[in-house]
């Protein structure tokens, strides 16, 4: 029949079409590979930037050991200026809440001259949209007893559940009040140094 006679003549056309399709697929695969490579480059740069931003953090595991040296001098400055000192910031995880400790060594308000006030603050990050708000934290606060014989040391430890902190929260989500008379007992203050150990984890 006519269709049978034409079949051999159609073969080159089919081969050309397949070759053309193959070329198109190859070009698309090459474009996809190029885009994949570009995406990997972007991810690497973002990762590097993030790691760089975390480098100055005390930790990314929700814990900070804040050593306050020259305590006497800083306490005198606090008496004169009512200023607070700040710790390095730290994170609850690599992409977690950004936190910072701040302290009025001589207290403020009704506690001025009698208590040291240590507060925990939630700070903004570039990934806040991926975090749960309001922020709620389980916090363990410890003022280290620097007694060299470990079994004799009596750390001052208290656990808190933080007040809910909205995004961009400026006020402290919790505060710890330590009487000055307590600081001078045991070995909480030793060689003009105090050590504040805080662990914070999201609820």
C-alpha positions in Angstrom: 0.0 0.0 0.0 0.9 3.7 -0.2 1.5 3.9 3.6 3.8 0.9 3.4 5.8 2.4 0.6 6.3 5.7 2.5 7.5 4.1 5.7 11.2 3.9 4.7 11.0 7.5 3.6 9.7 8.6 7.0 12.6 7.1 8.9 15.2 9.9 8.2 12.6 12.4 9.3 11.9 10.5 12.6 15.7 10.2 13.2 16.2 13.9 12.6 13.3 14.7 15.0 14.8 12.4 17.7 18.2 13.9 17.2 16.7 17.4 17.5 14.8 16.4 20.7 18.0 14.9 22.1 19.9 18.1 21.5 17.2 20.1 23.2 17.2 17.7 26.2 21.0 17.9 26.3 20.9 21.7 26.4 18.3 21.8 29.1 20.3 19.3 31.2 23.4 21.5 30.8 21.3 24.6 31.8 19.9 22.7 34.8 23.5 21.6 35.8 24.6 25.2 35.5 21.7 26.4 37.7 22.4 23.7 40.2 26.0 24.8 40.4 24.9 28.4 40.9 22.5 27.4 43.6 25.2 25.5 45.4 27.5 28.5 45.2 24.7 30.7 46.7 24.1 28.2 49.5 27.8 28.1 50.3 28.0 31.9 50.4 25.0 32.2 52.6 26.3 29.4 54.9 29.7 31.1 55.0 28.0 34.4 55.9 26.0 32.8 58.6 29.0 31.0 60.1 30.8 34.3 60.0 28.0 36.0 61.9 28.0 33.3 64.5 31.8 33.4 65.0 31.5 36.2 67.5 28.8 34.4 69.5 29.8 32.7 72.8 27.9 29.5 71.8 25.2 28.0 69.6 24.0 25.4 72.1 22.0 27.7 74.5 24.7 27.9 77.1 27.0 30.8 78.2 29.7 30.9 80.9 30.0 34.7 81.5 33.1 35.6 83.4 33.0 39.1 84.8 36.5 40.2 85.8 37.6 43.4 87.6 34.3 43.1 89.5 35.2 45.7 92.1 36.1 48.4 89.5 33.0 47.6 87.5 30.8 47.7 90.6 32.2 51.2 91.4 31.5 52.3 87.9 27.9 51.0 88.2 27.5 53.0 91.4 28.6 56.2 89.7 26.9 55.8 86.3 24.1 53.3 86.8 25.2 51.6 83.6 24.9 47.9 82.8 27.4 45.5 81.4 26.7 43.0 78.7 27.8 39.5 77.9 28.6 38.2 74.4 25.5 37.0 72.7 24.7 33.4 72.3 22.1 31.2 70.5 19.8 28.4 71.5 20.9 26.6 68.3 22.6 27.4 65.0 19.3 28.9 63.7 17.7 29.6 67.1 17.0 32.5 69.4 19.7 35.0 69.9 20.2 35.8 73.6 22.3 38.1 75.7 22.9 38.6 79.5 23.0 42.1 80.9 23.8 43.1 84.5 23.4 46.1 86.8 26.1 45.2 89.3 24.9 47.8 91.8 21.2 47.2 91.0 18.6 49.8 90.0 15.4 51.2 91.5 14.5 49.7 94.9 17.4 47.2 94.6 20.1 49.8 94.0 23.0 49.5 96.3 21.8 46.1 97.6 21.5 43.7 94.7 23.1 42.7 91.5 20.5 42.3 88.8 21.2 39.9 85.9 18.7 39.9 83.0 18.3 37.7 79.9 17.3 39.4 76.7 16.1 38.1 73.3 17.7 39.9 70.4 16.5 40.0 66.7 18.1 37.9 64.0 17.8 37.6 60.2 15.9 34.3 60.6 13.3 35.5 63.1 10.4 34.7 60.6 11.3 31.0 61.0 11.1 31.0 64.8 8.1 30.5 67.1 6.8 33.7 68.7 6.2 34.6 71.4 9.5 33.1 72.5 9.3 30.9 75.7 12.4 29.6 77.3 13.4 27.2 80.0 16.4 28.8 81.8 18.8 27.5 84.4 20.8 30.3 86.1 23.9 29.5 88.1 26.3 31.7 90.0 29.4 29.6 90.3 31.0 28.9 93.6 34.7 29.0 92.7 35.7 26.8 95.7 38.6 24.7 94.4 37.4 21.6 96.2 34.5 20.6 94.0 32.6 18.7 96.7 32.6 21.7 98.9 31.3 24.1 96.2 27.7 25.3 96.5 26.6 26.9 93.3 23.7 29.3 93.5 21.2 27.7 91.0 17.7 28.7 90.0 15.4 27.6 87.2 13.0 29.8 85.4 10.4 29.8 82.7 10.9 33.1 80.8 8.1 35.6 80.2 6.8 35.3 76.6 9.0 37.6 74.5 7.6 39.0 71.3 9.8 39.5 68.3 12.1 42.5 68.8 11.5 42.2 72.5 13.6 44.9 74.3 12.7 44.3 77.9 14.3 41.3 79.7 12.4 38.0 79.5 13.7 37.2 83.0 15.7 38.8 85.8 17.8 37.3 88.6 18.3 39.3 91.8 21.4 38.5 93.9 22.0 40.3 97.2 25.4 41.8 97.5 25.9 40.1 100.8 25.5 36.8 99.0 28.2 37.6 96.5 30.7 38.0 99.4 29.9 34.6 100.9 31.4 31.3 99.8 33.7 31.8 96.8 31.2 33.4 94.4 33.5 36.3 94.1 37.1 35.2 93.9 40.2 37.1 92.7 37.8 39.9 91.7 35.9 37.6 89.3 32.4 36.2 89.2 31.2 33.4 86.9 27.6 33.3 85.7 26.6 30.1 83.9 23.3 30.2 82.0 21.5 27.5 80.0 18.5 28.4 77.9 16.3 26.1 75.7 13.0 26.8 73.9 9.9 25.2 75.4 
